[in-house]
Amino acid sequence: MLAATGLRKRYGEVTALDGVDLTVTPGEIVGFLGPNGAGKTTTMRAIMRLVDLDAGTVTWNGRPVDDQVRAGFGYMPAERGMYPRMRVREHLVYYGRLSGQAPAEAGRAADGWLERLDLTDRATSNVQDLSSGNQQRVQLALALLADPELLVLDEPFSGLDPVAVDTLSGILRERVAQGSALLLSSHQLDLVADVCSSVVIVDAGRVVLDGRVDEIRAAADHRYADVEFAGPATWTPALPDTSVVSRSERRVRVRTTPEVDPAALLSDAGTGGDVRSFSFAPPDLSEVFLHTVGRRPVSDEGDEAVGR
């Protein structure tokens, strides 16, 4: 298990981390969320021993993270961390050798990930000649080369098209099913909700919310019902504490309380016409996130301005 406890880091007058705690267990994908400048990248760099902390500890299976332990981690930074004039396959083999693999083993690993990530036809291309999305795939391959026990991925979906996102999501699920632990940050909250079982939300260097995605959503103080009618949507709910949020030609969305009986709400909707579809659910993760961080605007400077 990865355990980060009481992480603190200051950059001059700026507090990047103010007592961050988080854990990630094998077989688990944890989404690490927060607005820019919240402390996500500083935390990830601290886990990889790329940042000297002012206080706090990072352990893997109870052991402090040293060079030997870190060799079992795979890291994908948000910024490009590759040699632009090196050919793709040579780059992968080089990193494999740096991680301790024999030449033949590094070559097999490189070829396997090139095929899996649909990069075989770009094996001899220079990294700088790849599209942004393909460079992102190469970075993912670098993180996966050594069959890591822990994956730390900073904005892994950035720049990927929907097909690549689907491929990456499948690979991450496979890695976790095989026993890896995974910590990832992303501003694409729909993807986080899709692939992550738990989330940790940080703001201003502190953890402000953490837990399982389904439990966090279920803890919200309201629910949404979406109703589609066969004809014009004229329904106005009669139930208490229930109000219309939006209305279109045939659809009505209402906000209500967790205590309302969905069957009663559906029956009430039937007074407004023939109901074609009905759904009842808590707010999605993006709404929970915005509520938790106070809907603060995102800085154009990004997290790097304060070490993130």
C-alpha positions in Angstrom: 0.0 0.0 0.0 1.1 3.5 -0.7 0.7 5.8 2.3 1.5 9.5 2.2 1.1 11.1 5.6 1.3 14.7 6.7 3.0 16.0 3.6 4.1 19.6 3.9 6.0 21.8 1.4 6.5 25.5 1.1 7.9 27.5 -1.8 8.9 30.8 -0.2 5.7 32.4 1.0 3.5 29.9 -0.8 2.3 26.8 0.9 2.0 24.0 -1.7 1.2 21.2 0.7 -0.3 21.6 4.1 -0.6 18.2 5.7 -1.8 16.0 2.8 -2.7 12.4 3.6 -3.6 9.8 1.1 -3.5 6.0 0.6 -3.6 3.8 -2.5 -3.9 0.0 -2.2 -3.1 -2.6 -4.9 -6.1 -3.3 -7.1 -7.4 0.3 -6.7 -7.5 3.4 -8.9 -7.6 6.6 -6.9 -8.4 9.9 -8.7 -6.4 12.8 -7.3 -8.4 16.0 -8.0 -8.2 19.7 -7.4 -8.1 23.0 -9.1 -4.8 24.2 -10.6 -2.4 25.2 -7.8 -4.0 22.8 -5.3 -0.9 20.7 -4.7 -1.5 17.6 -6.9 1.8 17.6 -8.8 3.8 18.5 -5.8 2.3 15.5 -4.0 3.0 13.2 -7.0 6.6 14.5 -7.2 7.0 13.9 -3.5 5.8 10.3 -3.9 8.5 9.8 -6.6 11.1 11.5 -4.4 11.5 14.4 -6.9 10.6 17.0 -4.2 12.2 17.4 -0.8 9.4 17.7 1.7 9.5 20.0 4.7 7.6 17.4 6.7 5.7 14.1 6.2 6.4 10.6 5.1 5.8 8.4 2.0 5.9 4.7 2.4 5.2 1.6 0.2 4.1 -1.5 2.1 5.4 0.2 5.3 8.8 0.9 3.9 10.1 4.4 3.2 10.4 5.1 -0.5 14.1 4.9 -1.4 15.7 4.3 -4.8 15.1 0.6 -4.7 11.4 1.0 -3.8 11.0 3.7 -6.4 12.3 1.5 -9.1 9.0 -0.4 -8.8 7.0 2.7 -9.6 5.9 4.0 -12.9 5.6 7.8 -13.3 4.0 9.8 -16.0 4.4 13.6 -15.5 2.0 16.2 -16.9 4.8 17.9 -18.8 6.7 16.2 -21.6 9.7 14.4 -20.1 11.3 12.9 -23.2 14.3 13.4 -25.5 12.7 15.0 -28.6 15.4 13.9 -31.1 15.5 10.3 -30.0 13.6 7.7 -32.0 10.5 6.2 -30.2 11.7 2.6 -29.9 15.2 3.6 -28.9 13.7 5.9 -26.3 11.7 3.0 -24.8 14.6 0.6 -24.8 16.8 3.3 -23.2 14.4 3.8 -20.4 14.0 0.1 -20.0 17.7 -0.3 -19.6 17.8 2.5 -17.1 15.2 0.7 -15.0 17.4 -2.4 -14.9 16.1 -4.5 -17.7 18.5 -6.5 -19.9 18.8 -5.4 -23.5 16.6 -8.2 -24.9 14.0 -7.7 -22.1 13.9 -4.0 -22.7 13.4 -4.6 -26.5 10.5 -7.1 -25.9 8.8 -4.7 -23.5 9.2 -1.8 -25.9 7.8 -3.8 -28.8 4.9 -5.0 -26.7 3.8 -1.5 -25.6 4.4 -0.1 -29.1 1.9 -2.6 -30.4 -0.5 -2.3 -27.6 -0.6 1.5 -27.9 -0.8 1.5 -31.7 2.6 3.1 -32.2 4.4 0.3 -34.1 4.4 2.3 -37.3 6.0 5.2 -35.5 8.8 3.2 -33.8 11.5 4.8 -35.9 10.1 8.4 -35.8 11.7 11.0 -33.6 9.6 11.9 -30.6 9.5 15.5 -31.6 7.8 14.5 -34.9 4.8 12.8 -33.2 1.5 14.5 -32.6 0.7 15.5 -29.0 -1.6 12.5 -28.5 1.1 10.1 -29.7 3.7 11.7 -27.5 1.3 11.1 -24.6 1.1 7.4 -25.6 4.9 7.2 -25.6 4.9 8.7 -22.1 2.4 6.1 -20.9 4.6 3.3 -22.4 7.6 4.7 -20.5 5.6 4.5 -17.3 4.5 0.9 -18.0 7.8 -0.6 -19.3 9.1 -2.0 -16.0 5.8 -3.7 -15.0 5.3 -1.3 -12.0 3.6 -2.1 -8.7 2.5 1.5 -8.4 1.5 3.9 -11.3 1.5 7.6 -10.6 -0.1 9.4 -13.7 -0.4 13.2 -13.9 -3.1 14.1 -16.5 -2.7 10.9 -18.5 -5.8 11.6 -20.7 -4.5 15.0 -21.9 -4.4 15.4 -25.7 -5.9 12.0 -26.4 -8.7 11.4 -28.8 -11.7 9.3 -27.7 -10.3 6.1 -29.2 -7.0 6.6 -27.3 -8.9 7.4 -24.1 -10.8 4.2 -24.4 -7.6 2.2 -25.0 -5.8 3.9 -22.1 -8.8 3.3 -19.8 -8.8 -0.4 -20.7 -5.0 -0.7 -20.0 -5.4 1.0 -16.6 -8.2 -1.3 -15.6 -6.1 -4.3 -16.7 -3.1 -3.2 -14.7 -5.2 -2.7 -11.6 -6.9 -6.1 -12.1 -3.4 -7.6 -12.1 -2.6 -6.1 -8.7 -1.1 -2.7 -9.4 -2.0 0.4 -7.4 -2.8 3.5 -9.4 -3.0 7.2 -8.5 -4.0 9.5 -11.3 -4.9 13.2 -11.6 -7.2 14.6 -14.2 -9.4 17.6 -14.9 -11.6 15.3 -17.0 -14.0 14.4 -14.2 -16.3 12.2 -16.3 -13.3 10.0 -17.0 -12.3 9.9 -13.4 -15.8 8.9 -12.4 -15.7 6.1 -15.0 -12.3 4.6 -14.1 -11.7 5.4 -10.4 -13.2 3.7 -7.4 -12.2 6.4 -5.0 -11.1 10.1 -5.2 -9.1 12.5 -3.1 -9.9 16.2 -3.6 -7.3 18.7 -2.6 -7.5 22.5 -2.4 -4.9 25.0 -1.3 -2.6 22.2 -0.3 -5.1 20.4 1.9 -7.4 17.3 1.5 -10.9 18.6 1.5 -12.8 15.5 0.6 -11.9 11.8 0.1 -13.8 8.5 -0.2 -15.4 6.2 -2.7 -17.0 7.9 -5.7 -20.4 6.3 -5.2 -20.5 7.1 -1.5 -19.4 10.8 -2.1 -22.1 11.2 -4.6 -24.7 9.5 -2.4 -23.9 11.8 0.5 -25.0 14.9 -1.5 -28.1 16.7 -0.1 -30.1 16.5 -3.4 -31.0 14.3 -6.3 -31.9 14.9 -10.0 -34.7 13.3 -11.9 -34.6 13.5 -15.7 -37.9 12.9 -17.5 -38.6 12.5 -21.2 -42.1 12.8 -22.5 -43.6 11.5 -25.7 -45.1 14.9 -26.3 -44.5 18.5 -25.2 -43.0 18.7 -21.7 -45.6 20.7 -19.7 -45.1 18.9 -16.4 -44.6 21.0 -13.2 -43.9 18.8 -10.1 -46.4 19.0 -7.3 -44.2 17.2 -4.7 -42.6 19.4 -1.9 -39.0 20.4 -2.1 -39.0 19.6 -5.8 -38.3 22.2 -8.5 -37.6 22.4 -12.2 -34.0 22.9 -13.1 -34.3 22.9 -16.9 -36.9 22.3 -19.5 -36.8 21.6 -23.3 -39.4 20.6 -25.8 -39.8 17.0 -24.4 -37.5 16.9 -21.4 -37.7 18.1 -17.8 -35.0 18.0 -15.2 -36.0 18.5 -11.6 -34.0 18.8 -8.4 -35.4 17.1 -5.2 -34.3 15.7 -1.9 -32.7 12.2 -1.3 -35.8 11.3 0.8 -38.3 11.6 -2.1 -39.8 8.3 -3.3 -38.7 7.9 -7.0 -42.0 6.0 -7.7 -44.0 8.9 -6.3 -42.0 11.3 -8.5 -42.6 9.2 -11.6 -46.3 9.0 -10.8 -46.4 12.7 -10.5 -44.6 13.1 -13.8 -47.3 11.0 -15.4 -49.8 13.7 -14.7 -47.9 15.8 -17.3 -48.1 13.3 -20.2 -46.9 10.0 -21.4 -43.4 9.4 -19.9 -41.0 7.8 -22.3 -37.9 7.6 -20.0 -37.2 8.4 -16.3 -33.9 8.5 -14.3 -33.2 9.4 -10.7 -29.7 9.9 -9.5 -27.4 11.9 -7.2 -25.3 14.7 -8.6 -22.3 13.7 -10.8 -18.7 13.9 -9.6 -18.1 17.2 -11.4 -20.9 18.9 -9.4 -19.6 17.5 -6.2 -16.1 18.7 -7.1 -17.2 22.3 -7.9 -19.2 22.4 -4.7 -16.3 21.1 -2.6 -13.7 23.6 -4.0 -16.1 26.5 -3.8 -16.3 27.0 -7.6 -13.0 28.9 -7.6 -11.7 30.0 -11.0 -8.9 28.0 -12.5 -5.5 29.9 -12.7 -4.1 30.4 -16.1 -0.6 29.9 -14.6 -1.3 26.3 -13.7 -0.1 24.4 -10.7 3.5 24.7 -11.7 3.5 28.3 -10.6 3.7 27.1 -7.0 5.1 23.7 -7.6 1.6 22.3 -7.6 
